[in-house]
Amino acid sequence: LVDDRGALSGTPCGLSMGGTARAITAWAGPWPLDERWWDADDRARGNRFQVVDDTGLAWLLMLDGTSWWAEARYD
């Protein structure tokens, strides 16, 4: 998790895509996201991370509270 100051509660170490577990070998972030801050009903907040897994694929991940999802994959 990411606190209000942008500090992580732990180091990203793995991800699972399609039931396959992969180790994270490198990562960068977090980069805070605060879109549509002027509209309380449509506001989007979260933190983005770039990670590289043990197969060499790079991922753009989003953390929204306690939920993670992949926004993009780079090969």
N, C-alpha and C positions, 0 to 999 in steps of 0.2 A: 504494500500500500504506500501511498505518497501522502505526507502530511501537508499542512498549509504552507510550510516553508520550502516545499519541494524535496524533502528528504525521504528516501526510501526506507521502508521497514526491514528490507532484506535485499539480497542480490538476486536478480533473475538467473535461474539456473536451468530451467527446462520448459518445454512447451509440448503440447500434444495436438496434432492435427490429424483428423480422420482416424483416430485411435492409435496412431503411431507416436510414441514418445521420442523426443529429440532433445539433446543437451544443447544449452546455449553456450557458445564459445566466446562470444564478444557481444557487447551491448553499449548503447549510448542513450542518454536521456535522464530524467524525464523532461519533456517539453510540454508545459501546460497549455491547455486549450480552453478558451472561454469565448464561445461564439454566441452571438445574439444576446449579449449580457443585458441589453436594454429591455428585453421582453421576457418577463418571468415565466410565462407559459411555454415559451419556445427556446429557452436558454439551453445550451449544451456545454458541459464542462467535463474535463478529463485530462489525461496525460498520455502523450505518445512516447513510444520507445522504438528504437531501431535495434534489432538483434540479429545475430548470425548463428545459425544452428550448426550441428556437427556434420552436416552434409554439405555445408558451404552456402546454403540458401540464406538470403537476408529477408527479414520480415519487418513490416511496420505494424506495431501493435498499439492498441488503445486500451487504457485502463480507465474505466468509468466507475468510480467508487470501488467496488470489489469484483467487478466483472471485467474480464479480458476478452478481446477479440482481435483478429487479424484484419487490418485494413488493406494490406498489400503484401505481395511476395515478389522478391527480386531474385533472378538467377544469374 
